[in-house]
């Protein structure tokens, strides 16, 4: 299974699993011109442009397919089903994380960086229905069970939020309504992620979706888990001959000693399908 000259890799970067640290080793194995999104971004590209390239599916698909011949390593916050929409064959890699720890890490990120969640208690952030449905509850199972059609539908999570305009409309200079402008000012993270992120909030996970997610994971060339990150790196060396000069530090986040056992138990219950998928990933990664 050693890597060949024609091999192309797709890394499904699941939020808060250590994927950002993983990207730090890629420069040893691939030129910038062979990597996405580096190959299509200017060095001083702003945050919104980078975010669009990394997670907005129409832009991602257009960019990767147009650059397909030169790309060797593609990574993005995208669902697994993009594999079927790309013009070239890719060896797919991913890392999953214990759903409790992933959720706590995401909540801490939200508390630190999301203007509408700054300084809030983690349990209060957890109660945000949009955030919970789109990025927390069984999120990993959603990413690996959505269909080709579902990932391309721009459904907003049902809530009191106004219907957001399309990215194309904003890029074309379409004026925002007073309602949308007020919403953007009050909930900037919801506005931005609502524009770019796959609509996972519209998906409800059941046993059928869990089975699909497991089947898709089994079809990956390499599955890792955050808690055994060293083993993931060892497999990159063994299977593909990658050079790993040093293991990057994973962003473990702030200590969670203040998180109650009851809250951790609640997350586990709410993410029961993710808990089962994670255990399956651990078996695949062994």
ZAMARGU-4260 file (C-alpha; in steps of 0.2 Angstrom, whole numbers, plus 5000, padded with zeros to 4 digits):
<rodrens>
0) 5000/5000/5000 | 5015/5011/4999 | 5012/5029/4992 | 5015/5030/4973 | 5019/5046/4962
5) 5000/5046/4957 | 4993/5045/4974 | 4981/5059/4980 | 4975/5061/4998 | 4959/5068/5005
10) 4959/5072/5024 | 4942/5074/5031 | 4946/5087/5045 | 4932/5084/5058 | 4931/5099/5069
15) 4941/5099/5086 | 4949/5082/5083 | 4967/5088/5081 | 4967/5090/5063 | 4975/5107/5063
20) 4990/5100/5071 | 4991/5086/5058 | 4992/5099/5044 | 5009/5105/5052 | 5018/5089/5046
25) 5012/5090/5028 | 5025/5102/5022 | 5038/5089/5024 | 5029/5078/5012 | 5021/5090/4999
30) 5025/5106/4991 | 5012/5120/4994 | 5007/5119/4976 | 5002/5101/4979 | 4991/5105/4994
35) 4974/5112/4995 | 4969/5125/5001 | 4987/5132/5000 | 4988/5130/4981 | 4973/5142/4978
40) 4976/5155/4992 | 4987/5170/4992 | 4998/5172/5008 | 4988/5187/5014 | 4970/5180/5011
45) 4958/5185/5024 | 4949/5174/5036 | 4933/5174/5027 | 4942/5169/5010 | 4951/5155/5019
50) 4935/5149/5028 | 4926/5148/5011 | 4940/5138/5003 | 4940/5126/5018 | 4922/5122/5021
55) 4910/5130/5008 | 4906/5115/4997 | 4903/5124/4980 | 4920/5133/4982 | 4929/5118/4988
60) 4923/5107/4974 | 4926/5120/4961 | 4944/5123/4967 | 4949/5105/4970 | 4942/5099/4953
65) 4950/5113/4943 | 4967/5110/4952 | 4965/5091/4953 | 4980/5086/4942 | 4992/5096/4952
70) 4985/5092/4970 | 4992/5078/4980 | 4985/5083/4997 | 4968/5090/5000 | 4961/5094/5017
75) 4945/5103/5023 | 4930/5104/5035 | 4919/5094/5023 | 4908/5079/5024 | 4914/5062/5018
80) 4902/5062/5003 | 4913/5075/4994 | 4923/5060/4989 | 4910/5055/4976 | 4910/5073/4969
85) 4928/5075/4965 | 4935/5071/4948 | 4950/5061/4954 | 4952/5046/4965 | 4959/5051/4983
90) 4965/5040/4997 | 4954/5046/5012 | 4961/5049/5029 | 4952/5056/5045 | 4954/5057/5064
95) 4939/5055/5076 | 4939/5060/5094 | 4930/5054/5110 | 4913/5064/5108 | 4914/5070/5126
100) 4931/5078/5124 | 4927/5084/5107 | 4912/5093/5113 | 4920/5101/5128 | 4934/5107/5116
105) 4922/5114/5104 | 4913/5123/5118 | 4929/5130/5125 | 4933/5136/5108 | 4916/5145/5107
110) 4918/5153/5124 | 4935/5160/5118 | 4932/5165/5100 | 4913/5167/5097 | 4908/5184/5100
115) 4890/5179/5105 | 4897/5165/5117 | 4912/5175/5125 | 4914/5171/5144 | 4899/5160/5145
120) 4897/5144/5155 | 4900/5129/5144 | 4883/5122/5149 | 4874/5138/5144 | 4883/5137/5127
125) 4878/5119/5125 | 4860/5125/5126 | 4862/5135/5110 | 4850/5125/5099 | 4859/5130/5082
130) 4876/5127/5089 | 4871/5110/5097 | 4862/5104/5081 | 4875/5109/5069 | 4892/5106/5078
135) 4889/5095/5093 | 4875/5082/5094 | 4881/5066/5084 | 4891/5078/5073 | 4904/5065/5068
140) 4891/5053/5063 | 4883/5066/5052 | 4899/5070/5043 | 4901/5052/5038 | 4883/5048/5034
145) 4877/5062/5024 | 4873/5058/5006 | 4879/5067/4990 | 4863/5076/4988 | 4862/5081/5006
150) 4879/5090/5007 | 4874/5101/4992 | 4857/5107/4999 | 4858/5124/5008 | 4846/5121/5022
155) 4847/5132/5037 | 4844/5124/5054 | 4826/5129/5059 | 4827/5143/5072 | 4821/5160/5075
160) 4836/5166/5064 | 4832/5175/5048 | 4835/5166/5031 | 4853/5170/5027 | 4858/5175/5009
165) 4869/5165/4998 | 4888/5167/4998 | 4886/5171/4980 | 4874/5185/4983 | 4885/5193/4996
170) 4900/5192/4984 | 4890/5200/4971 | 4887/5215/4982 | 4869/5212/4986 | 4863/5223/5000
175) 4858/5215/5017 | 4841/5218/5024 | 4840/5227/5041 | 4835/5211/5049 | 4850/5201/5042
180) 4861/5216/5046 | 4855/5216/5064 | 4857/5197/5065 | 4875/5198/5059 | 4879/5211/5072
185) 4871/5201/5086 | 4876/5183/5081 | 4892/5185/5070 | 4897/5167/5072 | 4880/5160/5067
190) 4880/5172/5052 | 4897/5167/5046 | 4896/5148/5049 | 4878/5148/5043 | 4884/5154/5026
195) 4899/5142/5024 | 4897/5126/5034 | 4888/5110/5028 | 4870/5110/5034 | 4872/5096/5047
200) 4859/5104/5058 | 4846/5098/5046 | 4851/5080/5049 | 4844/5068/5062 | 4855/5053/5066
205) 4847/5036/5068 | 4853/5018/5067 | 4853/5018/5048 | 4864/5033/5047 | 4876/5026/5060
210) 4877/5010/5049 | 4881/5021/5034 | 4894/5031/5044 | 4902/5014/5050 | 4902/5008/5032
215) 4910/5024/5025 | 4924/5024/5039 | 4928/5006/5034 | 4931/5012/5016 | 4944/5024/5022
220) 4962/5021/5019 | 4967/5026/5036 | 4957/5031/5052 | 4965/5038/5067 | 4958/5044/5084
225) 4965/5059/5094 | 4968/5049/5109 | 4980/5037/5100 | 4988/5051/5088 | 5005/5043/5088
230) 4998/5027/5081 | 4990/5037/5067 | 5007/5045/5063 | 5015/5028/5063 | 5003/5021/5051
235) 5006/5036/5039 | 5025/5031/5039 | 5021/5012/5037 | 5008/5013/5024 | 5013/5027/5014
240) 5031/5031/5018 | 5028/5048/5024 | 5041/5057/5033 | 5037/5062/5051 | 5051/5072/5058
245) 5042/5076/5074 | 5025/5073/5081 | 5016/5090/5082 | 5008/5095/5098 | 4989/5093/5098
250) 4978/5107/5104 | 4972/5099/5120 | 4963/5115/5126 | 4962/5121/5144 | 4960/5109/5158
255) 4942/5102/5161 | 4943/5099/5179 | 4928/5110/5182 | 4917/5100/5171 | 4905/5090/5181
260) 4902/5072/5179 | 4884/5075/5176 | 4887/5086/5161 | 4900/5074/5154 | 4886/5060/5156
265) 4873/5071/5147 | 4885/5074/5132 | 4888/5055/5131 | 4869/5052/5131 | 4865/5066/5118
270) 4880/5059/5107 | 4876/5041/5109 | 4878/5037/5090 | 4894/5047/5090 | 4900/5037/5105
275) 4897/5020/5096 | 4905/5027/5080 | 4920/5032/5090 | 4922/5015/5097 | 4921/5008/5079
280) 4935/5020/5074 | 4946/5014/5088 | 4945/4997/5082 | 4949/5002/5064 | 4964/5012/5070
285) 4971/4998/5081
</rodrens>
